[in-house]
Amino acid sequence: MDDQVETILQRILSGSGPHGLSGMLPLRRLYPGFLGRPFLKIKKEELTAFAQSRGLKWVEDPMNRDPRYQRNQIRQQLVPIMKTISPSLVNRLGNLSRIQMEVANILDQVA
């Protein structure tokens, strides 16, 4: 869910339309198969707590902390400020994503 928030904010900053503002899809075609994101509705804290409670270990890409990349600036600076201003940020961007997905589907059908 946190990645979805970052994706939507990054796409807002880049001026995306309905398809981009739909965010990441839980499942999309990626030749020759599919790319699945089964945890898009789960917050990072929840996943981390679950993994820790079961003694699981994971690897985090050090590039995810490099401030030269816009996504990391969004993660490290913009999201914390926005959550202070609007504690329901995650829910609101989730709603935006769902609405834009509906708009994108209607546009695809009409086109």
CORBEL-V188551 format. One record per backbone hydrogen bond with DSSP energy under -0.5 kcal/mol. NH is the residue of the N-H (numbers start at 0). CO is the residue of the C=O. Records with the same first field share a line. If there is no record, write none. Layout:
NH = CO ; CO
This chain:
4 = 0
5 = 1
6 = 2
7 = 3
8 = 4
9 = 5
10 = 6
11 = 7
12 = 8
13 = 9
14 = 11
15 = 10
20 = 16
21 = 17 ; 18
22 = 19
27 = 34
29 = 32
32 = 29
34 = 27
35 = 33
36 = 25
39 = 36
41 = 38
46 = 42
47 = 43
48 = 44
49 = 45
50 = 46
51 = 47
52 = 48
53 = 49 ; 50
54 = 51
55 = 50
63 = 60
64 = 61
65 = 62
66 = 64
68 = 65
72 = 68
73 = 69
74 = 70
75 = 71
76 = 72
77 = 72
78 = 73
80 = 76
81 = 77
82 = 78
83 = 79
84 = 80
85 = 81
88 = 85
91 = 87
92 = 88
93 = 89
94 = 90
95 = 91
96 = 92
97 = 93
98 = 94
99 = 95
100 = 96
101 = 97
102 = 98
103 = 99
104 = 100
105 = 101
106 = 102
107 = 103
108 = 104
109 = 105
110 = 106
